[in-house]
């Protein structure tokens, strides 16, 4: 059984879209995690090491 050409193109496009979406989401997740860690570190530094 052969898959029609237009259906094959549709499947490939769909797969590429979901792959790039996953890549974008993972990059966004990493950036969000880094921002969260840095903000927590800044908060700890402010709370525990500030000369008030």
C-alpha positions as CSV (number, residue, x, y, z in Angstrom):
1,X,0.0,0.0,0.0
2,X,1.4,3.4,-1.0
3,X,0.6,6.7,0.6
4,X,-0.6,9.4,-1.7
5,X,2.0,12.2,-2.3
6,X,-0.1,15.0,-1.0
7,X,-0.8,13.1,2.2
8,X,2.9,12.3,2.7
9,X,3.7,16.0,2.3
10,X,1.0,16.9,4.8
11,X,2.4,14.4,7.3
12,X,5.9,15.6,6.9
13,X,4.9,19.3,7.4
14,X,2.8,18.4,10.4
15,X,5.7,16.5,11.9
16,X,8.1,19.4,11.3
17,X,5.7,21.9,12.9
18,X,5.3,19.8,16.0
19,X,9.0,19.3,16.2
20,X,9.8,23.0,16.0
21,X,7.0,23.7,18.5
22,X,8.6,21.3,20.9
23,X,12.0,22.9,20.3
24,X,10.6,26.3,20.9
25,X,8.8,25.2,24.1
26,X,12.0,23.6,25.5
27,X,14.1,26.7,24.8
28,X,11.4,28.8,26.4
29,X,11.3,26.4,29.4
30,X,15.1,26.6,29.8
31,X,15.1,30.4,29.7
32,X,12.2,30.5,32.2
33,X,14.1,28.1,34.5
34,X,17.3,30.3,34.3
35,X,15.3,33.4,35.0
36,X,13.6,31.8,38.0
37,X,17.0,30.6,39.5
38,X,18.6,34.0,39.0
39,X,15.6,35.8,40.6
40,X,15.7,33.4,43.6
41,X,19.4,33.9,44.0
42,X,19.0,37.7,43.9
43,X,16.2,37.5,46.4
44,X,18.3,35.4,48.8
45,X,21.3,37.8,48.4
46,X,19.0,40.7,49.1
47,X,17.4,39.1,52.2
48,X,20.4,37.6,53.8
49,X,23.4,39.7,52.8
50,X,22.0,43.2,52.7
51,X,23.3,45.7,55.4
52,X,20.0,47.1,56.5
